[in-house]
């Protein structure tokens, strides 16, 4: 087990970053506009599943002193063969996607500046903020951005005056006709993918790295995802009460949030519409600096292990050379995609590897949180194994569907 010196032992400061990106917002908005409150239960299930996944990743790190990647390596070399190509391809494609998402609301507010230029500026701003700031500063900035996003969306839900009796009927599990995959996607898409596994690295940066922080970690994680649940339910309300009432269609991808902007502007005026765009920008930009920090830490640990450097070595921490390499990789090469469009082969590889990540995380947590790899007192209880089993099944179905879609796009 590793022990590390730390400069601080902070009290409870909730992670405060509901892991909800633009894609999650659009999916929930579309669900509300298409099915009303029918899938409210699926949103709640999604929040519970993510609490279980992230708690498992955090518990493994605190109980053993090992990072999640060290745990994966203990399960066999196959984990490295999957994770290595995935994190490289994912970073290249996600970098361009995140910059474009953040640029969309700015291009709507200031159309005289091209979208691509906004995207590059947002990438550079995120790069500078993560490159030069230590974790405590990074955490305060992301908490402020998420606060803006949270107040904006919850405020919209209050203004929309939700139909409470109809909402209560949405707590009864049912799947609309032809909506199985959509329902699973809503349950599975609440709050992040690869960033879930980064939680243990954020714990280490906060100075939480032994079992004595277990209770604080669980409160931190649960609080963050309960706030995520409030946020996502608010987005569902906006879809059900505002978009459906307007008879508007919500486009796929991040552009769906611009459709909402148009609806809000028509119904409530320019001030409310502009306020929403600011919240949209805050959500997207918090994702940039959250991923630029968290996934860079994951890569640094992975590459350090490949080079025979122990986890926790300065080269693998914030500001270390492996961290900085991936930060550069996330920022500058993806800018080429902003000009080149979507290379089919790369997007297919991204879709294939991405479809497998959540089943990979759930299955590996089942391996790490049972048996000899974790002290008995911190091992999974039976109900956690059931929850992880259900999570694995959901994400396998979603993964197969995503793979099918990726291949169909390629053939088409």
N, C-alpha and C positions, 0 to 999 in steps of 0.2 A: 504493500500500500504506500501511496505517496503522501508526504506531508509537505505543506508549503507555508512560507512566511507570508503574512498579509499586512497591509498597511492600515486596515480598518476591520472592525467587527460591527457592521451597522445593525441597527435595530430593524424592525419590519418596515420595509419600504416596498410596497407592492410593485411588481414588475410593471404594472400599469400600461402595458402595451397589448390591448386586445389584438391578437394576430389576425386581423381582418383586412385583407387587401381589396383592391377595386373589384377583382373577380368575384369575391365572396359577396360584396355589396350588390353587384349586378344580379347574381344568382338569387339572392334573397328578395331583391326588389321584383324580379321577374316572377318568383314564386307567389308573392303577394298579389301581383297584378293578374296572374293567371288563375290561381286557385284560392284567392282570399286567405283565410286563416286555416285552411284545411291542413297545411303542413307545419303548423306551429309546433306540434309534438316532435317533428323531425329535427327542427332547430334545437330544441331542448336536448334531444338524444345526442346531437352532434356536440353540444357543449360538454355533456357528461363524458363522452368518449374522449374528447381532447383533454379533459381534466385527468382522466385515467392514464392516457399516453404520456403526457408531460410529467405527471407525478412519478410515473415509472422511471422516466429518464433521469429526473432529479434524484429520486430515491436511490437508484443504482450508484450515481456519482457520490452522494453523501455517505452511503453505507459502506462503500468499498474504497473510496479515494481514487478510483480509476475514472478516466473519461469514457464517454460512450463509445468512442472509436477503439479505445483499448479493450473495451468489452466485446465489441464486434470482432476484433481480431482473435479473441479467445474462443470464438465460435467456429473458427476455421478461415482458411485463406479465401474462400469464396466471397466473404463479406468485403474484403479489400478489392477483389476483382470487380465487384459491382460498384462499390462506393467511389473508387478512384475515377473511372470514366464519367460516372454520373455527376460528381461535383464539378468537374472541369466543363462538361457540356452544359450543365445546368447554369453555371455562372455566366457563361458566354451568352446564352439565350435570355436568361432572366435579366441580366444587366440591361439589355436593350428594351425589354418589356417594361421594366420598372421605370426607366427614364421616360419612356413614352407615356406611361400612365400618369406620371407626375406632371408631364408637360400638357396633357389634355385640358385640365381646368384653366391653366395659365393662358393657353392659346385661345380658349373661349373668352377669357376676360380681356386679353390683349391681342386681338387677332392680327394686329399689324406686325407682330413678331412671328416668324415661321415656327411651326410645331417642332421641327427638327432642332432648331436653335435652342428653343426652350428645353428640349430633352437633354441636349449636351450641357447646357448651363446647370440643370438640376443634377446631372451625374457628377459634374465637377464640384458643385456645392456639397453634395453628400460625401464625395471623396475627401475633400478638404476637412470637413467636420469630423469624419471618422479617423483620418490620418493623424490629426493633431490633438484630438481630445481624449482624455482618459475616460474610463467607464463612468465615473460619477457625473461628469459633465454630459456625456452622451445620454445617460439615463434621464437627466433632468430635461434635456431638449426633447427627447421622444415622448416623455410624459406630457409635456406642454402641447405637443402636436396632437397626441391622442386625445388630450382634454378638449381641444378645439373640435376635433372630429366627433367626439362623443356628445358634447353639448349641442352641436349642430343637428345631428341625426335624432337624438332624443327630443330636442326641441321641436323638430318637424313632426315627430310622432304625436306630441302633445297638441300641436296646432291642428293636426289632422283629425282629432277627436275620434279615437278608436271605438269601434262597436264592441263593447266588453262582452255582452252575451254571446255574440258570434265568435269572439276570441276563445271563450271557454270551450266551445264545441271543438275547437282546433286542438285541444289537449287529448282528445280521443284518437288513438292511432288508426289511421285509414290512409289508403293509397289511392289517389284519383286514377281514373281510367287512363291507361297508357303512361302512367307517371312513375313507374317503379324506379327506373334509373335516375329520373329527376329527383325523386324522394331520397334515394341513397346519396346522390351528389350533394343535396342540401345538408343531410346529416353528416356527411364526410368532409364537406368543404368549409366548415365553420372554424376558421382560425389557423391557417398555415399548413405547410408540408415539411420541408427539410428544416425549417426554423424550429419546429417542435423539438428536434434532437439537439438543438443548440442551447437549450435551457440549462443543461448542466454546466456549460462553459460560462454562461452568465452568472450562475451561482458562484463559480470559482472566482470570477472577477469581483463579485460583491464581497468576497471573503468568507463565503459559506461553503465549507468543504469537509465537515465532519458530521457524524450522526446527531450531534447536539443541535444542529440547525434544521432537523427534519420537520419539527412542528411548524417552525417559521416558514419553511419552504412550502409546506402544504397549504398554509393560510395564504401565502403569497400567490401560489398557483391557482387556488380555488377562487380567490378574490378577483384575479385578473380575468379568469374565464367566466365568472358570473357577470362581470362588467361586459365581457364579450357577448354573453347571452342577451343582456339588456339592449346592447347596441344592435344586435342582429334582429331581435324581435321588433325593435323600433323601425328598422329598415323594412321588415315585413309589413308593419302597420302602414308605412308610407306607400308601399306598393299596393296594398289592399284598399286603402282609403283615398289616396290621391291619384295614383296612376290608373287604377281600374276605373275610378269615377270619371276620369278624363277620357277614357276610351283610347288611351295612347298605347303604342307598342314600344317595348323596351328592347333595344338592339343588343346583339351579342357583344361580349367583350367590354372593355372599359367605356366604349362609346355609349353604352346603355345609361351611364350616369349623366352624360350630356343630354340624353332624352329626358331624364328626370329634371334636369335644370330647366329645359324648355317648359315642361309642365308646371313646375313651381313658379316660374316667372309669369306664365299666363294666369295662374290662379291667385298668386299672392303678391306679385309685383317684383320689381328688379332687386329690391333690398334682400328679400328672402332668397331669391335665386342666386344672388351674388354670395350671400352668406353660405349657401350650400356649396358653391364652387370652392370657397376658401376651406371648408371642411373636407371636401373631396381632395384638394391639394394636400392638406395636412395628413390625411390618411395615406395617400400615396407616398409622400415624402418620408413619413415615419417608417414606412416599409423599406424605403431605400436605405436609410441609415441603420435600421434594425438589421437588415440582411447584410449590409456591407460590414457591420461589426460581427454579428453572430456567426455567419457562415464563413467569414474569413478566419475566425477562431477555430472552426471545425476543420477547415482546410489546413491551417497551420499545424494542428495536432496530427492530422493524417500524414502530412508531408514530413513532419518531424519524426513520426514513427517509422516511416519508410526509410529515413536517413539514419535511423538508429539513435535519434535524440529523444530523451525521456519526456513524456508529457509534463508540462509545467516549466520546461526550460524556457529562458527568456526569448529564444527565437520563435517559440510557439505561442507566445502571449501577445496581448495587444501591443502594437508598436514593434514587435519582433519582425525579423526579415521574412519569415514564411507568411506571417499575417499581411505584411505590406505587399508581398508578391501577389497574393490573391485579391487584395484590394485593388491593385493595378489591373489585374485580369478582369475583375467585375466592372471596371469603369471604362477603360480605353478601347480594348478590342471590340466590345459590343457596339461602340459608336459606329463601327463599319456597317452593322446590320441596319442602323437607322437610315443608311443611304442605299443599301443593297436589297432591302426587302427580306423575304423569308426563304432562305435556301432549303429546298425540299428535304434533302438528306439529313441535314442538321436538325430540322424541326421534327422529322420522324424519329431520330435517335433521342431527342429531347422528350418526345411523347412516350416512347417505349420505356426509357429509364425512369421518367417521372411517374408513369403509371404503376411502376413496381415499388416506389419508395415507401408509401404508407404501409402496404403489406409487409415489406422488408422491416420497417421499424417495429410493427406490432409483433411479428414472428420473432425477431431478435430479442425484444423485451421479454417475451415468454421464456426464451432460453436463458436470459441473463438474470431474471428475477425469480427463478426456481433452481433448486439444487445447490451444488457446491460453489457456484460463482458469487453468491451473496450470503452474508451471515443470516442464520435461520430467523432471527427476530425481525429482519427486514424483508424476508421473502414474501412472495405473493400469497394472499389468502385466496380461497377457492373462488370467491366472487370476482376478484380482480382477474383471475385466469379466464373466467367466463366472459367478462367484459372485453378482455384483449382478444379472446377467440371470436366474439361477435364483430369486433373492430376489424380483425383480419379478414373475416368473410365479406364484410361490406366493402372493404377496399380491394379485395380480389375481384369482386363483381365489377366495381367501378374501373379497376385497372384493365380488365379484359375488354370492357366497353370502350375505354379510352384507346387501347391498342387497336381495336377494330376500327375506330374512327380515324386513327392516324394512318392505318394501311389503306382504308377507303379513300382518304384524301390523296394519298400518293398515287393510287391506281387511277383515281378520277383525274 
